[in-house]
Amino acid sequence: MTRRTKFFSSMQFKIALVFILLLLSTIEIIGAYFVHRLEQQNVEAFEAQVQLPSWVTTPLAVNLTSNTAKARRNIRATVQDFTNIQISEMEVVDSRGRIVAIKNGNNPTSIGKRTANSQIKDVIYSGRKVTQISHSDRDGSYYLSITPLLSSSGDNNSTVGAVYVRANMDQVYRNINRIVFIFFVASLVAGVLGALISIVVARAITRPIAEMQRQAIRMSKGDYSGQVRVYSEDELGQLAIAVNDLSVKVEEEQENSAAERRRLDGVLSQMSDGVVATNRHGKITIINETACEFLDVAMDEVENQNLVDVLGISDHTTFENLLENQTERIIEPENKIDGEDLILQADFSLIKRNTGFVTGIICVLHDVTEQQKIDQDRREFVSNVSHELRTPLTSLRSYIETLNDGAWQNQNLAPRFLKVTQEETERMIRMVNSLLSLSRLDQGTAKMNVELVNFNEMFNYILDRFDLMIQKEAQRAQSENQSVKTYQIKRILTKRDLWVEIDPDKMTQAIDNIMNNALKYSPNGGLITCRLLDTNHNVILSISDQGLGIPRKDIKRVFDRFYRVDKARSRQQGGTGLGLAISKEVIEAQGGHIWVNSAENRGSTFYISLPYDPKESEDLWDETVE
């Protein structure tokens, strides 16, 4: 299909088509004129053959004028005596429209009756001759002639009757069709021969052009081995010679350029750093794929663009400044890796000739994102740990100093101060234990006591424990006449037993952290909805509260260590900022995944997904039944 399409769009086909169309147009015009003249001449010759001679029409007119019985017999005799093989029917009608004589008619008894032919009546009335050629499927082709008979007596000629003549023309048209068929066959043969000659001529003209086209296509693909054949010394031959010379020269230059390019590409492609080279005007001439990935640009789009614009440092420096001062710079392009901002370190060096003339700059881009992130996390971690430990230590020092100053003798203040000191000490112990747990999880030294657990029962046990805690807190507050927030825990759990391989202690710790946060940040009378369902390969646990929610900008950092959305409120409620971080590490260590959906002032929903194999539950059920 492709080769056929190419042939129909080629110059060879177009030239041949033009010749063929010219030939067909000429044959059609000549044929149309020939057929028309042939038909016209045959019809005229036939009309001349069927014309009634004067020695027939004159006696007929004289006898119709006398209108006697003898005259009528003479008319019939004249009609019967007239012989013309072309005429198939002849009829004589008087001025009153009565049939006087008929020859070769289908109904001889109609003599003496009025004719029913309206054309004969019109001729008698108008005195004008009527001729007509008709065609029908039943009667074929026939010639019709109605000639008025005029009286020669008196000054004015009057119509005394008419002669109706009908002649069969089938033989005439058969002869015409036979001649037309012969002409058509001859035209068809001439057309086929002309088409073949046109194709041969068009091929001879377009062959050199086609060879030059194929050579140009091979050159565009890097093949310079072919040569175009020179058929003549005309313009096409000179063009073929020029194409051959061009092929040789381009091949030599291409080999030199390809060798240099391969060496350069080999060096650039093996580099893990981005490399960008410019000319002396600061326009980019070379850039490797690593640099394109760093800057999130296409290689063909940045060529001939200004270096400072592509690096995004045009606001605070120019290319001239880079030529004078090639100090390293930190660049943060808009491109992101795994949702994190990319940080690059750019080192610049000059490209010089032997004469010292500067022809451009080479910029080497190093990805320092991970290093910067590690340094930043380390600084934040040290700062957060220092801050979190300094707050309880400051409180402890204040209370201990107050007790040393004599407050220990005050029976009202001393117990309260000691209680606060104990709470702050326990808070520091929890924080240190949490940090140790995170450290073990980070290093992979935390031991996982994995066992097959009925997750429904474990989750119900945890929720029962929180229900009991809520009830005891409400009873204690009622006995002490204190106000306390009330909560309601709603359970939507699958009735199917879900057996999952997990560390129950660590999973309980992770769920406790999420439930504690839900209780802390839910309003008075809030509803905490706990759901548990299973998919084909996962157990999905969700805990929803009606608290203040998490702003969109804080969702991605809510699992970071020491990160708090509302730091003052979290610290006031005794949080360390490590609970969700520990939960994430514990769940991911067991092959699970944790995430959160939240909207500000609309509450939060934490999801935990754990790998689950339904066959484990089925096999365990079968063993229990046996």
C-alpha distance (Angstrom), angle and dihedral (degrees) to the residues before:
residue distance angle dihedral
M1 . . .
T2 3.79 . .
R3 3.81 94.3 .
R4 3.80 90.4 47.9
T5 3.79 91.0 51.0
K6 3.80 91.2 49.2
F7 3.83 91.3 50.7
F8 3.80 93.0 51.9
S9 3.82 90.1 50.6
S10 3.83 94.8 46.0
M11 3.80 127.0 106.3
Q12 3.81 90.1 -119.8
F13 3.79 91.2 61.2
K14 3.80 92.9 44.0
I15 3.83 94.3 50.8
A16 3.82 91.8 45.7
L17 3.81 90.1 46.8
V18 3.81 91.5 53.0
F19 3.82 91.6 51.2
I20 3.81 92.1 46.4
L21 3.80 92.8 48.4
L22 3.82 91.1 49.6
L23 3.80 90.4 49.7
L24 3.82 93.5 47.1
S25 3.80 91.8 46.3
T26 3.82 90.8 51.9
I27 3.79 92.7 47.5
E28 3.81 91.6 47.1
I29 3.81 93.5 50.6
I30 3.80 93.5 46.3
G31 3.80 91.4 44.5
A32 3.79 93.8 49.6
Y33 3.81 91.5 50.1
F34 3.81 92.6 44.2
V35 3.82 94.1 50.1
H36 3.79 92.0 46.5
R37 3.81 93.6 50.6
L38 3.82 91.7 43.7
E39 3.79 92.3 52.7
Q40 3.81 92.1 44.9
Q41 3.82 94.0 50.6
N42 3.81 93.6 46.4
V43 3.78 92.3 48.9
E44 3.82 91.6 48.5
A45 3.80 91.2 49.0
F46 3.81 90.8 48.9
E47 3.80 91.7 49.2
A48 3.81 90.1 52.5
Q49 3.81 89.6 51.8
V50 3.81 95.5 52.3
Q51 3.81 96.5 44.0
L52 3.86 112.4 119.4
P53 3.81 111.7 -119.9
S54 3.79 120.7 -125.7
W55 3.81 92.1 -111.6
V56 3.79 86.1 66.7
T57 3.81 102.4 40.3
T58 3.84 95.6 43.8
P59 3.87 96.8 57.5
L60 3.80 88.7 43.2
A61 3.82 91.5 54.6
V62 3.86 92.6 45.2
N63 3.80 93.6 49.8
L64 3.82 92.2 46.1
T65 3.83 88.6 53.9
S66 3.83 94.0 56.0
N67 3.78 92.1 45.4
T68 3.83 96.0 -162.1
A69 3.76 131.1 138.5
K70 3.76 90.3 -107.8
A71 3.78 90.5 50.8
R72 3.80 90.6 52.0
R73 3.80 90.8 51.8
N74 3.78 89.4 50.1
I75 3.80 89.7 51.5
R76 3.78 92.1 52.0
A77 3.77 91.4 46.2
T78 3.79 91.3 49.8
V79 3.80 91.0 50.2
Q80 3.79 93.4 47.2
D81 3.78 92.6 46.6
F82 3.82 93.4 51.2
T83 3.77 109.8 94.4
N84 3.84 125.7 -167.0
I85 3.79 118.8 152.3
Q86 3.83 91.2 -155.2
I87 3.82 93.9 59.1
S88 3.79 112.7 83.4
E89 3.82 98.4 177.6
M90 3.82 134.4 18.7
E91 3.80 128.4 -177.5
V92 3.86 132.8 178.7
V93 3.81 118.8 -154.3
D94 3.83 126.6 -175.0
S95 3.78 126.6 -135.2
R96 3.81 92.2 -87.8
G97 3.81 91.8 56.4
R98 3.79 96.5 -105.7
I99 3.78 119.5 141.3
V100 3.80 108.7 -116.5
A101 3.78 101.9 174.2
I102 3.79 137.3 3.5
K103 3.80 133.8 -170.5
N104 3.76 126.4 -163.4
G105 3.80 88.4 -5.8
N106 3.75 123.0 154.9
N107 3.84 94.3 -129.0
P108 3.85 115.5 36.9
T109 3.82 90.2 176.5
S110 3.81 89.4 71.9
I111 3.84 90.5 79.9
G112 3.79 109.2 118.1
K113 3.81 92.7 24.0
R114 3.75 126.5 107.0
T115 3.76 115.2 -96.3
A116 3.78 118.3 -113.6
N117 3.82 93.5 -153.6
S118 3.78 108.3 112.4
Q119 3.80 92.1 -163.8
I120 3.85 91.0 61.2
K121 3.79 90.1 50.5
D122 3.82 90.8 50.9
V123 3.82 91.3 51.2
I124 3.85 92.4 50.1
Y125 3.78 89.7 48.2
S126 3.83 97.6 44.7
G127 3.79 99.9 30.3
R128 3.81 91.7 -137.4
K129 3.77 125.3 130.0
V130 3.85 117.6 -117.1
T131 3.82 125.4 -155.8
Q132 3.79 124.9 179.7
I133 3.81 139.2 171.7
S134 3.81 113.1 -151.9
H135 3.78 134.5 -176.2
S136 3.79 127.2 -159.1
D137 3.76 136.7 160.9
R138 3.82 92.4 -123.4
D139 3.83 102.7 41.7
G140 3.80 99.3 25.7
S141 3.82 119.3 -147.0
Y142 3.78 118.4 -23.7
Y143 3.81 140.0 167.0
L144 3.81 118.5 -126.9
S145 3.85 123.5 -162.4
I146 3.83 127.6 175.0
T147 3.82 112.1 -174.1
P148 3.85 121.1 -171.9
L149 3.84 116.7 -130.6
L150 3.81 112.0 -137.3
S151 3.79 127.4 -156.4
S152 3.83 113.8 -124.9
S153 3.86 95.6 -159.3
G154 3.78 119.1 102.6
D155 3.77 129.4 10.4
N156 3.79 97.4 -68.1
N157 3.76 123.0 57.0
S158 3.77 111.2 -129.9
T159 3.81 129.3 -168.2
V160 3.80 109.7 -108.3
G161 3.81 95.8 173.0
A162 3.77 146.3 -45.0
V163 3.78 140.5 -106.1
Y164 3.84 117.3 -134.1
V165 3.82 113.7 -156.4
R166 3.78 126.2 -177.9
A167 3.82 122.2 -174.6
N168 3.83 128.9 -175.7
M169 3.85 113.0 -120.6
D170 3.82 99.4 -177.3
Q171 3.78 92.3 107.5
V172 3.80 90.9 50.4
Y173 3.81 93.2 53.8
R174 3.78 91.8 42.8
N175 3.77 88.7 57.0
I176 3.80 90.1 47.5
N177 3.83 92.5 49.3
R178 3.78 91.1 48.2
I179 3.77 91.2 53.7
V180 3.84 91.5 44.8
F181 3.82 90.7 51.2
I182 3.79 90.7 51.9
F183 3.80 89.2 49.6
F184 3.82 91.1 47.8
V185 3.81 92.5 51.9
A186 3.78 90.7 47.9
S187 3.82 90.6 48.3
L188 3.79 91.3 48.9
V189 3.78 91.9 51.1
A190 3.79 90.1 46.8
G191 3.80 90.5 48.3
V192 3.81 93.0 51.0
L193 3.78 92.0 47.5
G194 3.79 90.5 46.0
A195 3.82 91.2 50.0
L196 3.80 91.1 51.1
I197 3.79 91.5 48.0
S198 3.84 89.9 47.1
I199 3.81 91.5 52.2
V200 3.79 91.9 48.3
V201 3.82 92.4 48.3
A202 3.83 92.4 45.2
R203 3.79 90.9 48.8
A204 3.79 91.4 50.6
I205 3.82 90.1 51.7
T206 3.79 97.4 44.4
R207 3.83 99.3 39.1
P208 3.83 94.7 87.5
I209 3.80 90.9 44.6
A210 3.82 91.2 50.2
E211 3.81 91.4 50.8
M212 3.81 91.1 50.2
Q213 3.80 89.0 48.5
R214 3.81 91.8 52.6
Q215 3.80 90.6 47.5
A216 3.81 90.9 50.4
I217 3.81 90.3 50.5
R218 3.82 90.9 49.7
M219 3.82 89.6 49.4
S220 3.81 90.8 50.8
K221 3.82 87.9 53.9
G222 3.79 92.4 49.1
D223 3.82 99.1 -101.2
Y224 3.81 110.2 127.4
S225 3.81 98.3 161.2
G226 3.81 97.9 97.9
Q227 3.82 127.3 87.3
V228 3.79 128.7 -153.6
R229 3.81 115.2 -122.1
V230 3.82 114.9 -122.0
Y231 3.81 109.3 -137.1
S232 3.81 99.3 175.2
E233 3.77 143.5 -4.2
D234 3.78 95.9 -109.5
E235 3.80 126.5 105.5
L236 3.81 92.5 -70.3
G237 3.81 90.9 50.7
Q238 3.80 92.1 51.6
L239 3.78 89.7 48.2
A240 3.82 90.3 52.0
I241 3.83 90.9 52.3
A242 3.83 90.4 50.1
V243 3.82 90.8 50.5
N244 3.82 91.2 51.9
D245 3.83 92.0 50.6
L246 3.79 91.0 46.7
S247 3.81 90.9 50.8
V248 3.81 91.9 55.3
K249 3.81 94.5 47.1
V250 3.80 94.3 45.3
E251 3.80 90.8 49.1
E252 3.79 91.5 54.9
E253 3.79 93.8 47.4
Q254 3.78 91.7 44.0
E255 3.79 92.4 53.6
N256 3.80 91.8 51.3
S257 3.78 92.8 45.9
A258 3.81 93.2 44.9
A259 3.79 91.9 52.2
E260 3.78 92.1 52.4
R261 3.76 91.5 43.4
R262 3.80 93.1 51.1
R263 3.75 91.7 52.6
L264 3.78 91.8 49.3
D265 3.80 94.3 43.5
G266 3.77 91.1 48.5
V267 3.77 90.8 56.4
L268 3.81 95.8 43.1
S269 3.81 96.3 44.3
Q270 3.82 92.4 54.0
M271 3.80 92.9 53.5
S272 3.79 118.7 99.6
D273 3.79 89.4 -159.1
G274 3.76 126.5 75.4
V275 3.80 117.5 -105.3
V276 3.80 125.7 -162.8
A277 3.83 124.1 179.0
T278 3.81 126.5 -169.2
N279 3.79 138.7 -172.8
R280 3.78 122.9 -116.0
H281 3.81 90.6 -82.8
G282 3.79 93.5 57.9
K283 3.82 95.2 -106.2
I284 3.80 115.6 141.6
T285 3.81 113.8 -111.9
I286 3.82 102.8 163.9
I287 3.80 130.8 27.1
N288 3.79 128.7 163.6
E289 3.81 128.0 -139.5
T290 3.79 93.8 -104.2
A291 3.81 90.9 58.3
C292 3.81 90.3 47.7
E293 3.82 90.0 53.7
F294 3.79 91.8 47.4
L295 3.81 93.5 49.7
D296 3.84 94.8 35.9
V297 3.80 93.3 -127.7
A298 3.79 136.2 126.7
M299 3.78 118.2 -109.7
D300 3.79 94.6 -127.5
E301 3.80 92.8 46.3
V302 3.81 98.4 57.7
E303 3.78 98.4 46.3
N304 3.83 111.5 115.9
Q305 3.82 90.4 12.0
N306 3.79 122.6 125.6
L307 3.80 114.6 -92.0
V308 3.81 96.2 -137.1
D309 3.82 90.2 51.5
V310 3.81 93.3 51.5
L311 3.81 91.8 46.4
G312 3.81 90.4 47.2
I313 3.82 95.1 -126.8
S314 3.81 97.8 112.5
D315 3.83 91.1 108.1
H316 3.80 95.0 67.6
T317 3.81 105.5 21.2
T318 3.80 143.3 29.0
F319 3.77 134.4 -145.9
E320 3.81 89.8 -106.3
N321 3.81 89.1 57.7
L322 3.80 89.8 52.5
L323 3.79 89.9 52.7
E324 3.81 89.9 54.0
N325 3.81 98.5 38.7
Q326 3.82 120.7 27.6
T327 3.82 97.6 -176.7
E328 3.78 117.6 150.1
R329 3.79 118.0 -97.8
I330 3.79 135.3 -160.8
I331 3.82 112.5 -127.2
E332 3.79 127.8 -169.2
P333 3.84 108.7 -166.9
E334 3.79 122.6 -167.4
N335 3.80 90.3 -109.1
K336 3.83 115.1 106.0
I337 3.79 132.9 -155.6
D338 3.81 115.7 -149.7
G339 3.79 88.8 -17.1
E340 3.82 92.7 -55.9
D341 3.78 125.1 116.3
L342 3.80 113.6 -101.9
I343 3.81 117.5 -124.8
L344 3.80 119.2 -162.4
Q345 3.77 132.8 -173.7
A346 3.81 112.1 -145.7
D347 3.82 120.5 -156.0
F348 3.80 118.3 -170.2
S349 3.81 131.2 -157.7
L350 3.80 132.3 172.9
I351 3.81 126.2 -112.5
K352 3.79 108.7 -139.4
R353 3.77 136.7 178.3
N354 3.78 123.8 -133.7
T355 3.79 88.6 -93.1
G356 3.81 90.9 56.8
F357 3.82 93.9 -108.8
V358 3.81 110.0 148.1
T359 3.80 111.0 -127.6
G360 3.80 98.8 174.8
I361 3.78 148.7 -49.5
I362 3.78 134.0 -84.4
C363 3.80 115.6 -146.6
V364 3.82 119.1 -164.0
L365 3.83 115.8 -162.2
H366 3.83 120.0 -154.3
D367 3.81 121.1 -167.6
V368 3.82 105.0 -129.1
T369 3.81 95.6 162.0
E370 3.79 95.3 112.3
Q371 3.76 93.0 43.4
Q372 3.80 92.0 49.5
K373 3.81 90.6 46.1
I374 3.81 91.8 50.0
D375 3.78 91.2 48.8
Q376 3.79 91.4 47.0
D377 3.82 92.9 47.2
R378 3.78 90.2 48.0
R379 3.79 91.8 51.1
E380 3.79 92.5 45.8
F381 3.80 92.1 46.2
V382 3.80 93.5 51.0
S383 3.79 90.2 44.8
N384 3.80 93.4 48.3
V385 3.81 94.4 45.7
S386 3.77 90.8 47.6
H387 3.77 91.5 48.1
E388 3.81 94.8 45.0
L389 3.82 92.6 48.9
R390 3.78 94.8 41.3
T391 3.82 93.1 57.9
P392 3.84 97.4 58.7
L393 3.81 91.9 36.8
T394 3.79 89.8 53.8
S395 3.80 90.0 50.8
L396 3.79 91.1 47.4
R397 3.80 92.2 50.1
S398 3.82 91.8 48.6
Y399 3.79 94.0 50.3
I400 3.82 93.7 43.0
E401 3.82 91.3 50.0
T402 3.78 89.6 49.3
L403 3.81 90.7 50.2
N404 3.81 91.0 47.9
D405 3.78 89.4 51.6
G406 3.80 89.1 62.7
A407 3.77 104.7 -81.1
W408 3.82 89.1 118.1
Q409 3.79 87.4 75.0
N410 3.82 91.6 56.4
Q411 3.78 106.0 93.9
N412 3.82 92.9 -157.8
L413 3.82 99.8 46.1
A414 3.80 101.5 34.4
P415 3.86 97.4 65.2
R416 3.80 91.6 45.9
F417 3.80 92.7 48.9
L418 3.79 91.2 47.7
K419 3.81 90.2 50.3
V420 3.79 91.9 52.2
T421 3.81 89.5 46.9
Q422 3.79 90.0 52.1
E423 3.82 92.6 48.4
E424 3.80 92.8 49.9
T425 3.81 90.6 47.2
E426 3.81 91.0 51.1
R427 3.80 89.4 47.6
M428 3.82 90.9 54.2
I429 3.81 90.1 47.1
R430 3.82 90.6 52.0
M431 3.79 90.3 48.1
V432 3.80 93.2 49.8
N433 3.82 91.2 46.4
S434 3.78 89.8 50.0
L435 3.79 91.5 49.8
L436 3.80 89.9 49.5
S437 3.81 90.7 50.1
L438 3.80 91.0 50.4
S439 3.78 90.9 47.5
R440 3.81 91.5 52.5
L441 3.81 91.1 47.3
D442 3.82 91.3 49.2
Q443 3.79 92.0 49.7
G444 3.80 93.2 43.2
T445 3.79 92.6 -122.8
A446 3.81 95.6 115.6
K447 3.78 108.5 113.0
M448 3.81 116.1 -128.2
N449 3.80 115.1 -152.5
V450 3.79 95.8 -159.8
E451 3.78 119.5 -170.6
L452 3.79 137.9 157.0
V453 3.81 105.9 -91.3
N454 3.80 132.3 -176.5
F455 3.79 95.3 -121.5
N456 3.82 93.7 -163.6
E457 3.80 92.4 58.4
M458 3.82 93.4 43.6
F459 3.82 92.5 50.1
N460 3.81 91.3 46.3
Y461 3.82 89.7 49.5
I462 3.82 91.3 53.0
L463 3.81 91.9 48.0
D464 3.81 91.1 47.0
R465 3.79 89.0 54.1
F466 3.81 91.2 52.6
D467 3.82 90.9 47.1
L468 3.81 88.4 53.6
M469 3.82 91.2 48.1
I470 3.82 90.8 51.7
Q471 3.82 91.2 49.2
K472 3.82 93.7 48.4
E473 3.81 91.4 47.7
A474 3.81 90.1 50.8
Q475 3.87 91.7 48.4
R476 3.80 91.9 47.6
A477 3.80 92.2 49.7
Q478 3.81 90.9 47.3
S479 3.79 92.4 51.2
E480 3.82 90.9 49.4
N481 3.81 92.9 42.0
Q482 3.80 91.1 -120.6
S483 3.80 129.1 140.6
V484 3.76 117.5 -113.8
K485 3.79 134.5 177.5
T486 3.78 116.3 -105.2
Y487 3.78 125.0 -145.5
Q488 3.76 137.5 -173.0
I489 3.80 123.5 -149.0
K490 3.82 115.2 -152.6
R491 3.78 118.5 -163.0
I492 3.81 124.9 -154.1
L493 3.79 104.0 175.3
T494 3.76 132.6 161.9
K495 3.78 114.4 -110.5
R496 3.79 91.3 -138.8
D497 3.82 116.3 98.2
L498 3.80 109.3 -114.8
W499 3.79 113.9 -157.9
V500 3.80 111.1 -163.8
E501 3.80 131.3 175.6
I502 3.82 105.3 -125.0
D503 3.78 142.9 130.0
P504 3.84 99.0 -98.0
D505 3.82 95.3 -159.5
K506 3.79 95.5 51.8
M507 3.81 92.9 40.5
T508 3.81 89.0 51.3
Q509 3.82 88.5 51.5
A510 3.84 91.0 51.8
I511 3.82 93.6 48.5
D512 3.83 90.9 44.7
N513 3.82 90.0 55.7
I514 3.81 91.7 52.8
M515 3.82 93.2 44.6
N516 3.82 91.5 48.2
N517 3.81 90.1 53.1
A518 3.81 90.4 48.4
L519 3.83 90.4 52.8
K520 3.81 93.4 44.6
Y521 3.79 96.7 51.2
S522 3.82 100.5 34.5
P523 3.83 116.9 101.4
N524 3.77 124.1 -118.0
G525 3.79 109.1 -69.1
G526 3.81 91.1 14.7
L527 3.80 123.2 161.3
I528 3.82 119.1 -128.3
T529 3.82 110.7 -161.9
C530 3.81 117.7 -157.8
R531 3.80 119.1 -168.9
L532 3.79 132.2 -175.5
L533 3.79 124.2 -175.7
D534 3.80 138.3 149.3
T535 3.77 135.2 -132.9
N536 3.79 128.5 -168.7
H537 3.79 94.4 -74.0
N538 3.81 107.2 3.9
V539 3.78 142.0 61.3
I540 3.81 111.3 -140.4
L541 3.83 118.9 -156.3
S542 3.81 121.1 -178.1
I543 3.81 133.1 -177.5
S544 3.82 117.6 -166.4
D545 3.80 127.3 -171.5
Q546 3.81 135.3 -177.8
G547 3.77 96.4 -130.2
L548 3.78 132.7 126.5
G549 3.79 92.6 -70.6
I550 3.78 128.7 -141.8
P551 3.83 123.1 -78.8
R552 3.79 114.8 -116.2
K553 3.81 92.7 -115.1
D554 3.83 91.4 56.5
I555 3.82 99.7 46.8
K556 3.81 95.7 86.8
R557 3.84 91.3 51.5
V558 3.79 99.6 42.2
F559 3.84 91.0 100.2
D560 3.82 93.6 51.0
R561 3.80 117.9 112.3
F562 3.80 116.1 -92.9
Y563 3.80 90.3 0.2
R564 3.80 114.7 141.8
V565 3.76 128.3 178.1
D566 3.82 91.4 -152.2
K567 3.81 103.8 23.5
A568 3.81 97.6 -177.9
R569 3.78 94.2 49.8
S570 3.81 93.8 43.9
R571 3.79 93.2 51.2
Q572 3.81 90.5 45.7
Q573 3.81 89.4 55.3
G574 3.78 92.0 49.7
G575 3.79 100.1 -104.7
T576 3.79 121.6 153.3
G577 3.80 98.0 -160.7
L578 3.83 91.2 -122.2
G579 3.80 102.1 92.0
L580 3.80 98.5 88.9
A581 3.81 91.7 40.2
I582 3.82 89.7 54.8
S583 3.81 90.9 46.1
K584 3.78 91.3 52.6
E585 3.81 93.4 48.5
V586 3.82 92.2 46.9
I587 3.82 94.5 48.7
E588 3.80 94.8 44.7
A589 3.81 90.2 47.6
Q590 3.82 87.2 60.2
G591 3.81 93.6 49.7
G592 3.80 95.1 -98.0
H593 3.77 135.9 121.6
I594 3.82 133.0 -134.8
W595 3.79 129.1 -164.1
V596 3.80 140.1 155.5
N597 3.79 137.1 -134.8
S598 3.77 115.4 -161.6
A599 3.77 143.6 153.4
E600 3.78 124.8 -161.7
N601 3.84 112.7 -93.6
R602 3.83 90.5 3.5
G603 3.78 102.4 84.0
S604 3.79 132.2 -111.9
T605 3.79 136.7 -92.8
F606 3.79 120.6 -155.0
Y607 3.81 117.6 -160.5
I608 3.80 128.2 -159.3
S609 3.80 120.1 -168.3
L610 3.82 119.7 -167.9
P611 3.82 128.8 -178.2
Y612 3.78 111.2 -102.7
D613 3.79 132.3 -175.8
P614 3.86 112.4 -159.1
K615 3.81 89.8 -158.9
E616 3.81 89.9 67.6
S617 3.81 90.6 61.3
E618 3.81 92.2 44.6
D619 3.81 93.1 49.6
L620 3.79 91.5 46.7
W621 3.81 90.9 49.5
D622 3.81 91.3 50.1
E623 3.81 91.3 51.7
T624 3.82 90.4 49.0
V625 3.80 92.2 51.2
E626 3.82 92.0 50.4
